[in-house]
Amino acid sequence: MTTHDDASPEEENAAFRRLRELKASFGSKPNKDEQATALIGACIFEGFDTRKRIVRALKSKGLELNQAHIVFMLARHEGTDPKHHLWTLGDDWRYRLLEQSPEAEVPACPAAGPPNATESSFTG
């Protein structure tokens, strides 16, 4: 999996554009928790997969989420049980999306790409 550690500036700019487009597509429908959850999932899918990179991306111009809220939502949905969690934190301190089971008690992250997507869109 390629992460934003080794993404080109063009790839990174395209990822930010997709994140801003995603946020704009929400309109007033989802609440702030749902928006943050979807955007965090999208960040992980795009290769922004460390806490620092996720926070920095979601605080950036055009996204402007609250840092404390981002950190809270990261922790809220982090774990190893796909019935209760959306992502897991590896020993390398990188987040990975979990495949959601049909019995999941947490909302899916449709913004994070195709169902059960676990790799960045920047695969080589």
ROTIMAR-311656 format. One record per residue: residue in three letters; x, y, z of N, C-alpha, C, O, CB in turn. Coordinates in steps of 0.2 Angstrom, whole numbers, padded with zeros to 4 digits, always signed. Last residue first. Glycine has a CB too. Example, Ala and Ser with C-alpha at 12.3 -4.5 7.8 and 13.67 -1.06 7.14 Angstrom:
SER+0064-0011+0035+0068-0005+0036+0064+0000+0039+0067+0006+0040+0070-0003+0029 ALA+0066-0028+0039+0062-0022+0039+0066-0016+0039+0071-0017+0042+0057-0022+0045 
END
This chain:
GLY+0002+0005-0031+0006+0005-0036+0005-0001-0041+0009-0001-0046+0013+0005-0034 THR-0012+0014-0025-0008+0008-0025-0004+0008-0031-0006+0011-0036-0013+0002-0025 PHE-0019+0025-0020-0013+0026-0023-0009+0020-0023-0003+0020-0022-0009+0032-0019 SER-0030+0023-0013-0031+0024-0020-0025+0025-0024-0025+0025-0030-0036+0029-0022 SER-0026+0011-0001-0026+0018-0003-0028+0017-0011-0027+0013-0014-0020+0021-0002 GLU-0037-0003+0005-0031+0000+0002-0032+0007-0001-0037+0009-0002-0028-0005-0003 THR-0049-0008+0008-0044-0007+0013-0037-0005+0011-0033-0004+0015-0043-0014+0016 ALA-0066-0008+0006-0060-0005+0003-0055-0005+0009-0056-0002+0015-0061+0002+0000 ASN-0079-0012+0009-0074-0016+0011-0067-0014+0008-0062-0018+0008-0075-0023+0009 PRO-0086-0003-0005-0087-0007+0001-0081-0011+0002-0078-0014-0002-0093-0011+0000 PRO-0075+0011-0011-0079+0005-0012-0080+0001-0006-0076+0001-0001-0076+0001-0017 GLY-0073+0025+0000-0072+0021-0006-0077+0015-0006-0082+0015-0003-0065+0019-0006 ALA-0077+0032+0011-0070+0029+0011-0069+0025+0005-0064+0021+0005-0069+0025+0018 ALA-0090+0035+0012-0085+0040+0009-0078+0037+0008-0074+0040+0005-0085+0046+0013 PRO-0096+0026+0019-0097+0026+0011-0092+0030+0008-0090+0029+0002-0104+0027+0010 CYS-0093+0018+0031-0090+0024+0029-0090+0024+0021-0085+0022+0018-0082+0024+0031 ALA-0107+0012+0041-0102+0011+0037-0099+0018+0034-0102+0023+0036-0104+0007+0030 PRO-0110+0014+0059-0111+0016+0052-0106+0014+0047-0100+0015+0049-0113+0023+0051 VAL-0110-0001+0069-0107+0006+0068-0109+0008+0060-0110+0003+0056-0100+0007+0069 GLU-0113-0014+0070-0117-0009+0074-0115-0002+0073-0117+0003+0077-0117-0011+0081 ALA-0114-0026+0058-0110-0020+0061-0115-0016+0064-0121-0014+0062-0106-0016+0055 GLU-0118-0038+0051-0121-0036+0058-0118-0030+0061-0119-0029+0067-0120-0042+0062 PRO-0110-0039+0040-0117-0037+0039-0120-0035+0046-0125-0031+0046-0120-0043+0036 SER-0094-0030+0044-0098-0036+0044-0105-0034+0043-0107-0028+0044-0097-0041+0050 GLN-0082-0021+0035-0088-0021+0039-0092-0028+0038-0093-0030+0033-0092-0015+0037 GLU-0065-0021+0037-0070-0024+0032-0076-0024+0037-0076-0027+0042-0069-0031+0029 LEU-0057-0006+0042-0059-0013+0044-0065-0015+0039-0068-0011+0037-0062-0014+0051 LEU-0043+0003+0037-0050+0002+0037-0052-0005+0039-0048-0009+0036-0054+0005+0031 ARG-0030+0008+0048-0032+0004+0042-0040+0003+0043-0042+0002+0049-0028-0003+0042 TYR-0017+0019+0054-0024+0017+0054-0026+0013+0047-0023+0014+0042-0029+0023+0055 ARG-0001+0016+0061-0005+0018+0055-0012+0015+0056-0013+0009+0058-0002+0016+0048 TRP+0008+0012+0070+0004+0018+0072+0000+0021+0066-0001+0027+0065+0009+0023+0074 ASP+0012-0001+0069+0016+0004+0065+0013+0011+0066+0015+0016+0063+0017+0003+0058 ASP+0002-0009+0074+0008-0008+0078+0013-0002+0075+0017+0000+0079+0012-0014+0079 GLY-0013+0000+0069-0008-0005+0069-0002-0004+0073-0001+0002+0076-0005-0006+0062 LEU-0029+0002+0073-0023+0006+0073-0017+0000+0074-0017-0004+0079-0022+0011+0079 THR-0044+0001+0063-0039-0001+0068-0033+0002+0067-0031+0005+0062-0038-0009+0067 TRP-0061+0007+0060-0054+0006+0058-0050+0003+0064-0052+0003+0070-0051+0013+0056 LEU-0074+0005+0065-0073+0006+0057-0065+0005+0055-0064+0004+0049-0075+0013+0056 HIS-0082-0007+0076-0077-0002+0074-0076-0001+0067-0078-0006+0063-0070-0004+0077 HIS-0091-0017+0078-0091-0011+0083-0087-0005+0081-0087+0000+0083-0090-0013+0090 LYS-0089-0027+0070-0096-0026+0072-0096-0019+0076-0102-0016+0076-0098-0032+0076 PRO-0075-0028+0069-0079-0025+0063-0086-0024+0065-0090-0020+0061-0078-0029+0057 ASP-0064-0025+0081-0070-0029+0080-0074-0025+0075-0077-0020+0076-0074-0030+0087 THR-0053-0017+0085-0052-0023+0080-0058-0027+0078-0058-0032+0074-0047-0028+0084 GLY-0053+0001+0084-0053-0006+0087-0052-0011+0082-0051-0010+0077-0060-0007+0091 GLU-0061+0017+0083-0055+0013+0083-0055+0006+0087-0057+0006+0093-0048+0017+0085 HIS-0071+0026+0085-0072+0021+0080-0066+0016+0079-0066+0012+0074-0074+0024+0073 ARG-0066+0034+0095-0072+0031+0096-0073+0025+0091-0077+0021+0093-0078+0037+0094 ALA-0054+0039+0090-0054+0035+0096-0060+0031+0096-0060+0025+0098-0052+0038+0102 LEU-0058+0048+0080-0053+0043+0079-0054+0037+0084-0054+0031+0082-0046+0046+0078 MET-0066+0056+0087-0069+0052+0083-0065+0046+0080-0067+0041+0079-0072+0055+0076 PHE-0056+0063+0095-0062+0060+0098-0065+0054+0093-0066+0049+0096-0067+0065+0101 VAL-0049+0069+0084-0046+0065+0089-0051+0060+0092-0050+0054+0093-0041+0068+0094 ILE-0059+0078+0079-0056+0073+0075-0053+0067+0079-0054+0061+0078-0050+0076+0070 HIS-0062+0086+0090-0067+0082+0087-0064+0076+0083-0066+0070+0083-0072+0086+0083 ALA-0050+0093+0091-0052+0089+0097-0057+0084+0095-0058+0078+0097-0055+0093+0103 GLN-0049+0100+0079-0044+0095+0081-0047+0090+0086-0046+0084+0086-0038+0098+0083 ASN-0063+0102+0068-0060+0104+0075-0055+0098+0077-0057+0092+0076-0066+0105+0080 LEU-0060+0105+0051-0064+0101+0056-0060+0103+0063-0054+0105+0062-0064+0094+0055 GLU-0057+0111+0037-0058+0115+0044-0062+0111+0049-0066+0114+0052-0061+0121+0042 LEU-0058+0111+0023-0061+0105+0027-0062+0108+0034-0068+0107+0037-0056+0099+0028 GLY-0053+0122+0018-0058+0119+0014-0061+0113+0018-0067+0111+0016-0056+0117+0008 LYS-0037+0120+0025-0042+0125+0021-0047+0121+0017-0045+0116+0013-0038+0130+0017 SER-0036+0107+0037-0034+0111+0032-0039+0115+0029-0045+0114+0030-0030+0107+0026 LYS-0039+0098+0046-0039+0105+0049-0038+0109+0043-0038+0115+0044-0034+0105+0054 LEU-0038+0086+0040-0045+0088+0041-0045+0095+0044-0050+0098+0044-0048+0083+0046 ALA-0024+0085+0039-0028+0085+0033-0035+0088+0034-0037+0092+0030-0028+0078+0030 ARG-0020+0084+0052-0018+0090+0048-0022+0090+0042-0023+0096+0040-0010+0089+0046 VAL-0026+0072+0056-0028+0079+0059-0026+0084+0055-0030+0089+0054-0025+0079+0066 ILE-0020+0063+0048-0027+0064+0047-0029+0071+0050-0033+0074+0047-0030+0058+0051 ARG-0006+0065+0052-0008+0066+0045-0016+0067+0044-0018+0072+0041-0006+0061+0040 LYS-0007+0061+0065-0005+0067+0064-0007+0069+0057-0009+0075+0056+0003+0067+0064 ARG-0012+0047+0064-0016+0052+0068-0014+0059+0066-0018+0064+0064-0015+0051+0075 THR-0010+0041+0047-0007+0042+0054-0012+0047+0058-0015+0051+0054+0000+0044+0054 ASP-0014+0041+0034-0016+0035+0039-0013+0035+0046-0013+0030+0049-0014+0029+0036 PHE-0019+0045+0020-0017+0049+0026-0019+0045+0032-0025+0045+0035-0021+0056+0027 GLY-0024+0037+0010-0017+0036+0012-0015+0041+0018-0009+0040+0020-0013+0037+0006 GLU-0037+0037+0007-0033+0041+0003-0025+0040+0005-0021+0042+0001-0035+0048+0003 PHE-0042+0030+0018-0043+0027+0012-0038+0030+0007-0035+0027+0003-0050+0027+0009 ILE-0041+0039+0028-0037+0033+0029-0037+0030+0022-0032+0027+0020-0041+0028+0034 CYS-0050+0049+0023-0042+0051+0024-0038+0044+0024-0033+0044+0021-0041+0055+0030 ALA-0062+0042+0024-0059+0044+0017-0052+0046+0018-0048+0044+0013-0063+0050+0014 GLY-0063+0041+0038-0062+0035+0034-0060+0037+0027-0056+0033+0024-0069+0032+0033 ILE-0064+0055+0040-0058+0051+0043-0057+0045+0039-0052+0043+0037-0059+0050+0051 LEU-0076+0058+0034-0070+0061+0031-0064+0057+0034-0059+0057+0031-0070+0068+0033 ALA-0085+0050+0041-0084+0049+0034-0078+0052+0031-0074+0049+0027-0090+0052+0030 THR-0083+0056+0054-0082+0049+0053-0081+0047+0046-0076+0044+0044-0088+0045+0055 ALA-0087+0069+0051-0080+0068+0054-0079+0060+0052-0073+0059+0050-0080+0070+0061 GLN-0101+0067+0048-0096+0070+0043-0089+0069+0045-0085+0066+0041-0097+0078+0043 GLU-0106+0062+0060-0106+0058+0054-0101+0060+0048-0098+0057+0045-0113+0057+0051 ASP-0104+0072+0069-0101+0066+0070-0100+0062+0064-0095+0059+0062-0104+0062+0075 LYS-0112+0083+0063-0104+0083+0063-0101+0077+0064-0095+0076+0062-0103+0088+0068 ASN-0124+0074+0052-0122+0079+0058-0115+0079+0058-0111+0075+0054-0125+0076+0065 PRO-0129+0076+0035-0126+0072+0041-0124+0077+0046-0122+0083+0045-0120+0068+0039 LYS-0135+0087+0027-0138+0081+0029-0135+0078+0035-0138+0077+0040-0138+0076+0023 SER-0131+0099+0021-0133+0099+0028-0136+0093+0031-0138+0092+0037-0138+0105+0029 GLY-0118+0093+0011-0124+0098+0012-0125+0099+0019-0120+0099+0024-0130+0097+0008 PHE-0109+0084+0006-0114+0082+0012-0120+0087+0013-0125+0085+0015-0110+0082+0019 SER-0101+0089-0004-0107+0084-0006-0112+0083+0000-0118+0081-0001-0105+0078-0009 ALA-0091+0095+0003-0096+0099+0000-0102+0095-0002-0108+0098-0002-0093+0102-0006 LYS-0084+0083+0007-0087+0087+0012-0092+0092+0009-0098+0093+0012-0082+0092+0016 LEU-0080+0079-0006-0084+0075-0002-0087+0079+0004-0094+0078+0005-0080+0069+0002 GLU-0072+0089-0010-0078+0088-0014-0083+0084-0010-0089+0085-0010-0076+0084-0020 ARG-0061+0088-0001-0066+0094-0001-0072+0093-0004-0077+0095-0002-0062+0100-0004 LEU-0056+0075-0005-0059+0076+0002-0064+0083+0003-0069+0082+0006-0053+0077+0007 ARG-0052+0078-0018-0058+0073-0017-0061+0074-0010-0067+0073-0009-0055+0066-0018 ARG-0042+0087-0015-0048+0089-0019-0054+0085-0018-0059+0087-0017-0046+0090-0026 PHE-0033+0079-0008-0036+0085-0004-0043+0087-0008-0048+0089-0005-0031+0090-0003 ALA-0030+0071-0019-0033+0068-0013-0036+0073-0009-0042+0072-0007-0028+0064-0008 ALA-0023+0080-0027-0029+0076-0029-0033+0073-0023-0039+0074-0023-0028+0071-0035 ASN-0012+0083-0019-0017+0088-0021-0024+0085-0023-0029+0088-0021-0014+0093-0026 GLU-0006+0070-0019-0008+0073-0013-0013+0078-0014-0018+0079-0011-0002+0076-0009 GLU-0003+0069-0033-0007+0064-0030-0010+0067-0023-0016+0066-0022-0004+0058-0028 GLU+0006+0080-0034+0000+0080-0038-0005+0075-0035-0011+0076-0035+0001+0077-0046 PRO+0016+0076-0026+0012+0082-0024+0006+0082-0028+0001+0085-0026+0016+0089-0026 SER+0016+0058-0023+0018+0064-0027+0014+0070-0025+0008+0069-0022+0018+0063-0035 ALA+0018+0049-0009+0014+0051-0014+0017+0058-0017+0020+0062-0014+0007+0053-0011 ASP+0025+0044+0003+0028+0044-0004+0024+0046-0010+0025+0044-0015+0031+0037-0005 ASP+0016+0047+0013+0023+0048+0014+0027+0048+0007+0032+0051+0007+0026+0042+0019 HIS+0004+0043+0010+0006+0049+0008+0013+0051+0009+0015+0057+0008+0001+0054+0011 THR+0007+0026+0004+0004+0031+0009+0006+0038+0006+0010+0038+0001+0006+0029+0016 THR+0003+0011-0004+0007+0017-0004+0003+0022+0000-0003+0023+0000+0007+0020-0012 MET+0004-0006+0000+0000+0000+0000+0004+0006+0000+0009+0007+0004-0005+0000+0006 
END
